[in-house]
Amino acid sequence: MPETIATVNGIELCHETFGSPDGRPLLMIMGLASQMIWWDDELCEHLAAEGFFVIRYDNRDAGRSSRMTGRVNLPLAYALRTAPYSLADMAGDAAGLLTRLGVESAHVVGASMGGMVAQTLAIEYPSRVRSLTSIMSTTGNRFVGRPSAKALAMLLSAPPRGREEYVDSLVRTFRVIGSPGYPFDEARMRERAERSYDRGVNPGGTARQLAAIMSSGDRSRALRKLQVPALVVHGSKDPLVHVSGGRATARALRESTLDVVPGMGHDLPRAIWPRLTRGLLETADRASPHYPQRT
């Protein structure tokens, strides 16, 4: 399916699907400032071949989805929990997109900020989530999942100007936050960065998404109430979201399996795709078979 625009909650969400609509719906939510194409085409095609109906989309304020408005003050967002929109609003976007696609419930996978959105979707709309996979994410507890000083500095640095500077900046960033236990694929990173820039980058949107994260609060108590098969995947060497965030997420989710991947940082190297696929399949198999697949 080519990229398609759907109007959801008064905004436009760009989305794309892989595989048969009769497969098991798998909603994939990407992280801060990251577009849906960061779920690699090849990975999505592989998951579709395993029987999933894969749905990926640009979050609001990313890629080809709607650009929102509102300036943010990150220290105030952190201290006063104020932001132009919340993770709950972003979870509402995900639920609305499922509705537009005629999907009653889905297996939901989120990476980094996408994991936070996926957790919030399961909290706010539990009947829409068959299983939950939270990758390199955290609970919102301010004492876990903290970034290293170097990773935080890169996160808060001034946005690059122009296509070449954007591509170079992204390569430098992932040399810092990527997986030290796996070879760094610079060619793949440059291609992804070029494609992202050509689809549209939005520095103001990044700040608003970051404010949504910083103002969201701790989800631990709400996560403990969930009864959903869950998988928590985290890299042992993640400098952006410390592995303590993944461990806390797994402790909060009563029906979870924790997979700490040695040598993995804050990315998804191709070499771990088979491991991730096995985990997604096993988690989906644990979900209730009684949910309707489509309306």
RAFEN-V177355 format. One record per residue. N is the residue number from 1. SS is DSSP state (2 for helix, 1 for strand, 0 for the rest). OMEGA is omega in radians with two decimals (none if undefined). D_FIRST is the distance of its C-alpha to the first C-alpha in whole Angstrom. Layout:
n=N ss=SS omega=OMEGA d_first=D_FIRST
n=N ss=SS omega=OMEGA d_first=D_FIRST
//
This chain:
n=1 ss=0 omega=3.11 d_first=0
n=2 ss=0 omega=3.08 d_first=4
n=3 ss=0 omega=-3.06 d_first=7
n=4 ss=1 omega=3.10 d_first=8
n=5 ss=1 omega=3.06 d_first=12
n=6 ss=1 omega=3.06 d_first=13
n=7 ss=1 omega=-3.07 d_first=17
n=8 ss=1 omega=3.10 d_first=19
n=9 ss=0 omega=3.09 d_first=22
n=10 ss=0 omega=3.09 d_first=23
n=11 ss=1 omega=3.14 d_first=21
n=12 ss=1 omega=3.09 d_first=17
n=13 ss=1 omega=3.06 d_first=15
n=14 ss=1 omega=-3.09 d_first=12
n=15 ss=1 omega=-3.10 d_first=9
n=16 ss=1 omega=3.14 d_first=6
n=17 ss=1 omega=3.10 d_first=5
n=18 ss=1 omega=3.06 d_first=7
n=19 ss=0 omega=-3.09 d_first=9
n=20 ss=0 omega=3.05 d_first=10
n=21 ss=0 omega=3.09 d_first=11
n=22 ss=0 omega=3.11 d_first=14
n=23 ss=0 omega=3.11 d_first=14
n=24 ss=1 omega=-3.09 d_first=16
n=25 ss=1 omega=3.13 d_first=14
n=26 ss=1 omega=-3.14 d_first=15
n=27 ss=1 omega=-3.06 d_first=15
n=28 ss=1 omega=-3.03 d_first=15
n=29 ss=1 omega=-3.07 d_first=18
n=30 ss=0 omega=-2.94 d_first=19
n=31 ss=0 omega=-3.05 d_first=22
n=32 ss=0 omega=3.07 d_first=25
n=33 ss=0 omega=-3.07 d_first=24
n=34 ss=0 omega=-3.12 d_first=21
n=35 ss=0 omega=-3.09 d_first=17
n=36 ss=2 omega=-3.12 d_first=14
n=37 ss=2 omega=3.05 d_first=14
n=38 ss=2 omega=2.81 d_first=17
n=39 ss=0 omega=-2.98 d_first=15
n=40 ss=0 omega=3.09 d_first=15
n=41 ss=2 omega=-3.09 d_first=12
n=42 ss=2 omega=3.10 d_first=14
n=43 ss=2 omega=3.13 d_first=15
n=44 ss=2 omega=3.12 d_first=12
n=45 ss=2 omega=3.11 d_first=12
n=46 ss=2 omega=3.13 d_first=15
n=47 ss=2 omega=3.08 d_first=15
n=48 ss=2 omega=3.11 d_first=12
n=49 ss=2 omega=3.09 d_first=15
n=50 ss=0 omega=3.05 d_first=17
n=51 ss=0 omega=3.10 d_first=16
n=52 ss=1 omega=2.91 d_first=14
n=53 ss=1 omega=-2.95 d_first=11
n=54 ss=1 omega=3.10 d_first=10
n=55 ss=1 omega=3.02 d_first=10
n=56 ss=1 omega=-3.09 d_first=11
n=57 ss=1 omega=3.01 d_first=12
n=58 ss=0 omega=2.99 d_first=15
n=59 ss=0 omega=2.97 d_first=18
n=60 ss=0 omega=-3.14 d_first=20
n=61 ss=0 omega=3.08 d_first=22
n=62 ss=0 omega=3.05 d_first=20
n=63 ss=0 omega=-3.06 d_first=17
n=64 ss=0 omega=3.03 d_first=16
n=65 ss=0 omega=-3.05 d_first=17
n=66 ss=0 omega=2.99 d_first=20
n=67 ss=0 omega=-3.09 d_first=23
n=68 ss=0 omega=-3.13 d_first=26
n=69 ss=0 omega=3.08 d_first=30
n=70 ss=0 omega=3.05 d_first=33
n=71 ss=0 omega=-3.12 d_first=35
n=72 ss=0 omega=2.98 d_first=36
n=73 ss=0 omega=-2.99 d_first=39
n=74 ss=2 omega=3.07 d_first=38
n=75 ss=2 omega=3.10 d_first=41
n=76 ss=2 omega=3.09 d_first=41
n=77 ss=2 omega=-3.14 d_first=38
n=78 ss=2 omega=-3.04 d_first=39
n=79 ss=2 omega=-3.01 d_first=43
n=80 ss=2 omega=-3.14 d_first=42
n=81 ss=0 omega=3.10 d_first=39
n=82 ss=0 omega=-3.13 d_first=37
n=83 ss=0 omega=3.11 d_first=34
n=84 ss=0 omega=3.04 d_first=32
n=85 ss=0 omega=-3.01 d_first=30
n=86 ss=0 omega=3.00 d_first=30
n=87 ss=2 omega=3.08 d_first=28
n=88 ss=2 omega=3.06 d_first=28
n=89 ss=2 omega=3.14 d_first=26
n=90 ss=2 omega=3.04 d_first=23
n=91 ss=2 omega=3.07 d_first=23
n=92 ss=2 omega=3.05 d_first=23
n=93 ss=2 omega=-3.13 d_first=20
n=94 ss=2 omega=3.13 d_first=18
n=95 ss=2 omega=3.14 d_first=20
n=96 ss=2 omega=3.10 d_first=19
n=97 ss=2 omega=3.07 d_first=15
n=98 ss=2 omega=3.13 d_first=15
n=99 ss=2 omega=-3.14 d_first=17
n=100 ss=2 omega=-3.14 d_first=15
n=101 ss=0 omega=3.13 d_first=12
n=102 ss=0 omega=-3.13 d_first=15
n=103 ss=0 omega=-3.11 d_first=16
n=104 ss=0 omega=-3.14 d_first=20
n=105 ss=0 omega=-3.05 d_first=20
n=106 ss=1 omega=2.86 d_first=18
n=107 ss=1 omega=-2.98 d_first=19
n=108 ss=1 omega=-3.13 d_first=19
n=109 ss=1 omega=3.09 d_first=20
n=110 ss=1 omega=3.12 d_first=21
n=111 ss=1 omega=3.09 d_first=23
n=112 ss=0 omega=3.07 d_first=26
n=113 ss=2 omega=3.10 d_first=25
n=114 ss=2 omega=3.04 d_first=22
n=115 ss=2 omega=3.09 d_first=25
n=116 ss=2 omega=3.08 d_first=27
n=117 ss=2 omega=3.12 d_first=24
n=118 ss=2 omega=3.07 d_first=23
n=119 ss=2 omega=-3.12 d_first=27
n=120 ss=2 omega=3.06 d_first=27
n=121 ss=2 omega=3.13 d_first=25
n=122 ss=2 omega=3.12 d_first=26
n=123 ss=2 omega=-3.02 d_first=30
n=124 ss=2 omega=-3.07 d_first=29
n=125 ss=0 omega=-3.01 d_first=26
n=126 ss=2 omega=-3.11 d_first=27
n=127 ss=2 omega=-3.12 d_first=26
n=128 ss=2 omega=-3.01 d_first=23
n=129 ss=1 omega=3.11 d_first=23
n=130 ss=1 omega=3.05 d_first=23
n=131 ss=1 omega=-3.06 d_first=24
n=132 ss=1 omega=3.01 d_first=24
n=133 ss=1 omega=-3.12 d_first=24
n=134 ss=1 omega=-3.05 d_first=26
n=135 ss=1 omega=3.10 d_first=26
n=136 ss=0 omega=-3.08 d_first=28
n=137 ss=0 omega=-3.08 d_first=29
n=138 ss=0 omega=-3.00 d_first=32
n=139 ss=0 omega=-3.00 d_first=33
n=140 ss=0 omega=3.02 d_first=35
n=141 ss=0 omega=-3.01 d_first=38
n=142 ss=0 omega=-3.12 d_first=40
n=143 ss=0 omega=3.10 d_first=42
n=144 ss=0 omega=3.07 d_first=39
n=145 ss=0 omega=-3.07 d_first=36
n=146 ss=0 omega=3.11 d_first=38
n=147 ss=0 omega=2.99 d_first=37
n=148 ss=0 omega=-3.13 d_first=39
n=149 ss=2 omega=-3.12 d_first=41
n=150 ss=2 omega=3.13 d_first=40
n=151 ss=2 omega=3.13 d_first=36
n=152 ss=2 omega=3.13 d_first=37
n=153 ss=2 omega=3.12 d_first=38
n=154 ss=2 omega=-3.13 d_first=35
n=155 ss=2 omega=-3.04 d_first=33
n=156 ss=0 omega=-3.12 d_first=36
n=157 ss=0 omega=3.14 d_first=36
n=158 ss=0 omega=-3.12 d_first=36
n=159 ss=0 omega=3.13 d_first=32
n=160 ss=0 omega=3.12 d_first=32
n=161 ss=0 omega=3.08 d_first=32
n=162 ss=0 omega=-3.02 d_first=30
n=163 ss=2 omega=-3.08 d_first=28
n=164 ss=2 omega=3.14 d_first=30
n=165 ss=2 omega=3.10 d_first=32
n=166 ss=2 omega=-3.11 d_first=29
n=167 ss=2 omega=3.14 d_first=27
n=168 ss=2 omega=-3.14 d_first=31
n=169 ss=2 omega=-3.12 d_first=31
n=170 ss=2 omega=3.09 d_first=28
n=171 ss=2 omega=3.12 d_first=30
n=172 ss=2 omega=-3.12 d_first=33
n=173 ss=2 omega=-3.07 d_first=31
n=174 ss=2 omega=2.94 d_first=30
n=175 ss=2 omega=3.12 d_first=33
n=176 ss=2 omega=-3.00 d_first=35
n=177 ss=2 omega=-3.11 d_first=32
n=178 ss=0 omega=-2.97 d_first=30
n=179 ss=0 omega=-3.13 d_first=31
n=180 ss=0 omega=-3.13 d_first=35
n=181 ss=0 omega=-3.10 d_first=35
n=182 ss=0 omega=3.13 d_first=32
n=183 ss=0 omega=3.10 d_first=32
n=184 ss=0 omega=-3.11 d_first=30
n=185 ss=0 omega=-3.07 d_first=28
n=186 ss=2 omega=-3.13 d_first=28
n=187 ss=2 omega=3.11 d_first=26
n=188 ss=2 omega=-3.13 d_first=23
n=189 ss=2 omega=3.13 d_first=24
n=190 ss=2 omega=3.12 d_first=25
n=191 ss=2 omega=3.13 d_first=22
n=192 ss=2 omega=3.14 d_first=20
n=193 ss=2 omega=3.12 d_first=22
n=194 ss=2 omega=3.14 d_first=22
n=195 ss=2 omega=3.11 d_first=18
n=196 ss=2 omega=-3.12 d_first=19
n=197 ss=2 omega=-3.11 d_first=22
n=198 ss=2 omega=3.08 d_first=20
n=199 ss=2 omega=3.09 d_first=17
n=200 ss=0 omega=3.08 d_first=20
n=201 ss=0 omega=-2.93 d_first=23
n=202 ss=0 omega=-3.10 d_first=25
n=203 ss=2 omega=3.10 d_first=28
n=204 ss=2 omega=3.10 d_first=29
n=205 ss=2 omega=3.09 d_first=26
n=206 ss=2 omega=3.13 d_first=27
n=207 ss=2 omega=-3.14 d_first=31
n=208 ss=2 omega=3.07 d_first=30
n=209 ss=2 omega=3.12 d_first=27
n=210 ss=2 omega=3.08 d_first=30
n=211 ss=2 omega=3.09 d_first=33
n=212 ss=2 omega=3.10 d_first=30
n=213 ss=2 omega=-3.01 d_first=31
n=214 ss=2 omega=-3.11 d_first=35
n=215 ss=0 omega=-2.93 d_first=35
n=216 ss=0 omega=-3.09 d_first=34
n=217 ss=0 omega=-3.05 d_first=37
n=218 ss=0 omega=-3.12 d_first=37
n=219 ss=0 omega=-2.98 d_first=35
n=220 ss=2 omega=-3.09 d_first=37
n=221 ss=2 omega=3.13 d_first=39
n=222 ss=2 omega=3.12 d_first=36
n=223 ss=2 omega=-3.13 d_first=34
n=224 ss=2 omega=-3.12 d_first=37
n=225 ss=0 omega=-3.08 d_first=36
n=226 ss=0 omega=3.00 d_first=33
n=227 ss=0 omega=-3.07 d_first=33
n=228 ss=0 omega=3.04 d_first=29
n=229 ss=1 omega=-3.04 d_first=29
n=230 ss=1 omega=3.03 d_first=28
n=231 ss=1 omega=3.08 d_first=28
n=232 ss=1 omega=-3.12 d_first=29
n=233 ss=1 omega=-3.14 d_first=28
n=234 ss=1 omega=3.08 d_first=30
n=235 ss=1 omega=3.13 d_first=32
n=236 ss=0 omega=-3.07 d_first=36
n=237 ss=0 omega=-3.11 d_first=36
n=238 ss=0 omega=-3.13 d_first=33
n=239 ss=0 omega=-3.10 d_first=35
n=240 ss=0 omega=3.01 d_first=33
n=241 ss=0 omega=-3.06 d_first=33
n=242 ss=0 omega=-3.09 d_first=36
n=243 ss=2 omega=3.07 d_first=36
n=244 ss=2 omega=3.07 d_first=38
n=245 ss=2 omega=3.09 d_first=35
n=246 ss=2 omega=3.12 d_first=33
n=247 ss=2 omega=3.12 d_first=36
n=248 ss=2 omega=3.10 d_first=37
n=249 ss=2 omega=3.14 d_first=34
n=250 ss=2 omega=3.10 d_first=34
n=251 ss=2 omega=-3.09 d_first=38
n=252 ss=2 omega=-3.11 d_first=36
n=253 ss=0 omega=-2.98 d_first=34
n=254 ss=0 omega=-3.09 d_first=36
n=255 ss=0 omega=-3.03 d_first=34
n=256 ss=1 omega=2.94 d_first=32
n=257 ss=1 omega=3.13 d_first=32
n=258 ss=1 omega=3.07 d_first=33
n=259 ss=1 omega=3.05 d_first=32
n=260 ss=1 omega=-3.03 d_first=34
n=261 ss=1 omega=-3.14 d_first=32
n=262 ss=0 omega=3.06 d_first=35
n=263 ss=0 omega=-3.14 d_first=35
n=264 ss=0 omega=3.05 d_first=31
n=265 ss=0 omega=-3.08 d_first=31
n=266 ss=0 omega=3.05 d_first=29
n=267 ss=0 omega=-3.11 d_first=26
n=268 ss=0 omega=3.12 d_first=24
n=269 ss=0 omega=-3.13 d_first=25
n=270 ss=2 omega=-3.07 d_first=23
n=271 ss=2 omega=-3.13 d_first=27
n=272 ss=2 omega=-3.12 d_first=26
n=273 ss=2 omega=3.10 d_first=22
n=274 ss=2 omega=3.11 d_first=24
n=275 ss=2 omega=3.12 d_first=26
n=276 ss=2 omega=3.14 d_first=24
n=277 ss=2 omega=3.10 d_first=22
n=278 ss=2 omega=3.14 d_first=25
n=279 ss=2 omega=3.12 d_first=26
n=280 ss=2 omega=-3.14 d_first=22
n=281 ss=2 omega=3.14 d_first=23
n=282 ss=2 omega=3.14 d_first=26
n=283 ss=2 omega=3.10 d_first=26
n=284 ss=2 omega=3.14 d_first=23
n=285 ss=2 omega=3.12 d_first=26
n=286 ss=2 omega=-3.09 d_first=28
n=287 ss=0 omega=3.12 d_first=27
n=288 ss=0 omega=3.10 d_first=28
n=289 ss=0 omega=-2.97 d_first=26
n=290 ss=0 omega=3.08 d_first=27
n=291 ss=0 omega=3.01 d_first=25
n=292 ss=0 omega=-3.11 d_first=22
n=293 ss=0 omega=-3.08 d_first=19
n=294 ss=0 omega=3.08 d_first=17
n=295 ss=0 omega=none d_first=19
//
